[in-house]
Amino acid sequence: MSLSVGIVGLPNVGKSTLFNALTKNGVPAENYPFCTIDPSVGIVAVPDSRLDTLTEISKSEKTIPAAIEFVDIAGLVKGAAAGEGLGNKFLSNIREVDMIAEVVRIFDDQDMIHVAGVVDPMSDIEVINLELILADTETVAKRAGNIEREVKRGDKEAAIEHDMLVRLQQHLEDGKLANRFECTDQEQPLIKQLHLLTMKPFLYVFNKKNGSFNFDEQNDERWQELMHFIEETGSEYVVVDAGVEHELKDLSEDEKVEFRREYGTLDSGVDSLIRGAYHRLGLMSYFTTGETETRAWTVKIGATGPEAGAAIHTDFKDKYIRAQVVSFEDLVQAGSIAAARDAGKLRTEGKEYVVSDGDVIEFLI
């Protein structure tokens, strides 16, 4: 399963620095607007300590984590929906990703310029979201105009869609993201086919800087305003120090822990971002393990046994008969697949089985 996360934000808020930390790729990250012209793509491992445990249990020769794709997208400016700056390129690139990670600066630093001249996180969010909303409003209005003739001819399906489009357009004009639009089950496929930018899941990434005036640490009124927005909209966020994570990107895990102690940031913001994106995309992992390899496989939350098998090979979905399943916790407690079987923890599941995060599965086809 290949799903991508677009890293977006205003120029100079730390997008490319964060991307470098995520992927260890040397994309430009200079301190000036529009240094990222073409999107860079990186495949990032999803942190999961359970893999190491399973590798040790099975004495696997290799370990393969789940992966997620991040795309570093050119900075957006006010007026992007009308083609300002690199607006058209920004909008076309963001249409191709499955999720938006919106990077917002939450620190004051006189040595780092801000495109607006002042650091105001809520203003940044409003600028970015408004440009996406404006682009979506144009898409909805165009679609409504295209089906007006069918509506006038009495086409019932067109009338249902047109009614939904009118409500959706008003929703967007009120400054709300399409992913907060309430629609019926009948209307869901209609709105999905519009491929709206703001229908994508959002994850806000609040970028701080070690040694600077960080709004979260100071409980600045700008941080309080952000938290009110998060609570009011039911949004999700992570806090990351992109600069620190970038400095640590080439170090070993032990060295990272030591340096984080010095920086006073024991938690990895990058790992939190990756896990947060994985969750916002509605993904989970199940495992296969043996002497050859231990591997995490990515599936949608709620996937059935056959759907999970398709992550390995399409034949596993079509030819699925049953699977032997044990939870990660039960396998660890037992110490081996054989011991889990003896303890009655290894069970056989049919086609209707809904896979749980952390299941260890052997497919029988």
Helices and strands as residue ranges (DSSP letters): E 4-8, H 15-23, E 40-45, H 49-58, E 62-64, E 67-72, G 80-82, H 87-95, E 99-105, E 107-108, H 121-146, H 148-152, H 156-173, G 178-180, H 188-192, G 197-199, E 202-207, E 213-214, H 215-218, H 221-233, E 237-240, H 242-248, H 253-263, H 269-280, E 283-289, E 293-300, H 305-309, H 314-318, E 322-327, H 328-334, H 337-342, E 347-349, E 359-364
